[in-house]
Amino acid sequence: MLMFSELTNPVNLWEQHWRSMVDDLLYNLRRESRNDICISDMDLKDWGLQEIELILSKNSRSLLDFPPMPQPSGRSFTYLSNRLIREALDYNAGNEEHSFNSLHAGLNIDQLHAYNEIIESYEGKHGGLFFVNGSGGTGNTYLWKTIIAKFRSQRKIVLSVASSGIVALLLPSGRTAHSHFKIPIELDDSSHCSINVNSNLADLIRECSLII
């Protein structure tokens, strides 16, 4: 329609019917992964624009030729083509926000101080490495769950790892660090994590916002 029709308002057409245009994309993805994957409207719309851009590019055209049509970011293509990233984003952001509001209200003074320090470091783009020291039963896991819910409510990727399987089970989508980051069990001077720079795992680590 963009190529061969005189559309007076292509943006309005897109905004009204984009969901119908992309429903097959989500259906095929779920069939391929054999999982009821949850994808945000923002990512779905971006994926649809990416598909339209691919069709136009085969005819030496682009969405740039049809202003003010929105442009695809390309982010969704990377996310949806990577199984590990899809799995890391396979949660409901609305449920995570509800969980966060409940958890955040229950933080004690020390937990809230640690929470604020970590969130401020992320939002201020300072980055950082934080160590929270506390014996069993003092609320460390509660703090981690609160932070994870905060990031997930904003559709961020969080990698939750622990040194043992028992502890990993306490974290949402938790895994052992050895399993997730391919850390050798036997360590020596030549040991390294065998993660290829162009692998799906490398892309997942680059895209994550927080590692616990």
N, C-alpha and C positions, 0 to 999 in steps of 0.2 A: 504493500500500500504506500509506503514511503517512496519507493522507487518509481511507481507507475501511476499513482493517483495524486490529484491536487488536494491534499488534506489541508483544510483551513486551520485546524487546531490539533496537531498530532499529540501534543502533551495532554490535552484533555481526554483524547481517545485512550492514551496509555494509562492515565490515572484511573479511568473508569473501568478498564477491562484487563489490566495487567495480571490480575489473579487467574483469570481464565486462560491467559496466554501461557502461564508457567505451571499450570496444574499437572501437566504431563511430565515436566522435569522432576517435580517432587515425587510423583508416582514411580517413575523409572528408577530414581535414586533409592527409594525405599525397597523396591523389588530387587534391585541389585545387591543392596546391603542386607536384605532380609531382616530389616529392623525398622520400626516406626520412628524414624529420625525426626526430631523437632528442629525446624529451621525458622529463624525470625523473618518477619515480613521484609525487613531491610535487606537481608541476604538474598531472599527470593527475588525481590525486585531487581537487585543488582545482577543476579544470575540471568534474569530475563533480558536485561539490557545487554549483557555480554553476548547472549545468543543472537540478538538482533544485530549487534555490531559485527559478529562473525558472518552473518548472511550478507550484510551490506558490503563488507570488505571483499567478498568474492566478486562483487560487481564494481569494485574500485570506488566505493562510496563509504561514508562514515556517518555516524550520528551527529558529528560536528557539522555536517552539511545541512542539518535540519534543526537549527536553533528555534526555540529554546529547549529542545529535547535533552533530558538528563544524560549524563555520560556514565558508563560502567566504571567502577573503581578497579575491577580486576581482582579484588580481595576475595569475592565469593568463589571465583573460579579456582583459586589456590586452595581455599578452605574445603570446597566440596569435592575436589579431585584427590584429596588426601584423606585416606581412611582414618588415620590416627587423629587428625584434626576434627573430622566429623564426629568421631566417638567422644572427643574431649568437649565438644559443644552439644552433645546429645542430652540436654536437660531443658527444663521449662524455666525461662527467666522469671516469669511471674510467680511461680512457686518458690523460686530462690529468694525473690524480694520479700515475700511473705515470711519465709523462714528467717531471713536476715533481721527483719523488724522485730520478730519475737526474740531472737538470740541477742541482738544488740541491747534490748531493754533489760536483759539479765546480767550484763557485764558488771563485775565489781570494779572498784577504783583502779586496782593494779592492771586488770585485764583491759580496762578502757584506756589506760595510759599507753599500754603496748599497742593496742588497736590503733589509736590516734597517731602514734609515731610511724607505724607501718603505712597506713593509708596516706598520711601527709607526704611521706617519702615518695610514694608512687604518684600521687596526684601532682606533686611539685616537680616530678621528673628528675628527682635526685638519685633514685635507685638506692640500693643498700642491701646489706647483709645483717640480719637480726638474729640474736640468740636469746630465747626466753628460757630462763632457768627456773624450774619448779619441780618439786617431787610429785610422785603420783597422787592424784586426787586433788590437786590444787587448781585445776581448771584449764590446763594447757589445751587439751583437746577441744574444750568449749570455745576457747579463743580462736583456734584454727578453723573450726566450723563456722564461726561468725564471719571471719575474714573471707573464707571461701564463698559463703553465701553472698557477701557484699560484691565480690568480683563477678560472680556468676549472674547476679541480678543485672549487671551491666554487659552481659554477653562476652565476658572475658574468659580466657583459658587459664585454668589453674592446674598445675601438676602437683598432686599430693603424694609424697613418698615418705617412707620410713625405713629404718634399718632392719626391721623384722616384719614378718607377715602378720603377726598378732597385732602389732601397733598399726600397721597399714589398714587393717580391717576397721579401725576406729575412725578413719578419715573418709570423707565422701570420695568415691572413685580412687581410693588409695591403693598404691602398689609399693613393692619394695624398691628401694633405690637401685639395687643391683639389677633387678629386672628391667626397670624403666630406662636406665641410662647405660645399660650394658657394662656395668662395673665388674671387673674380674673378681672372682672369689679369692684366688691366690694372688697376692700383690708382690711385685718386686720392682726393681729400678726401671724395667722396660714395660711395665704394665700401662695400659691406656684403655679408655672407653672406645670401643670399636664402632663409632658412629660416623658413617659417611657424610660428608658435608652436603651432598646433594640428595640425601635420603629423606623419606617422609618423617622420620624421627627428628632429623635436624631441622626441618621446616616447623615441626610441632614445637620444638624448644625455642626457635626464633619467634614464633607467634605467641607464646605464652606470656602472660602478664605477671605471674607469680609462681614461684616454686616453694612448696613447704616441705 
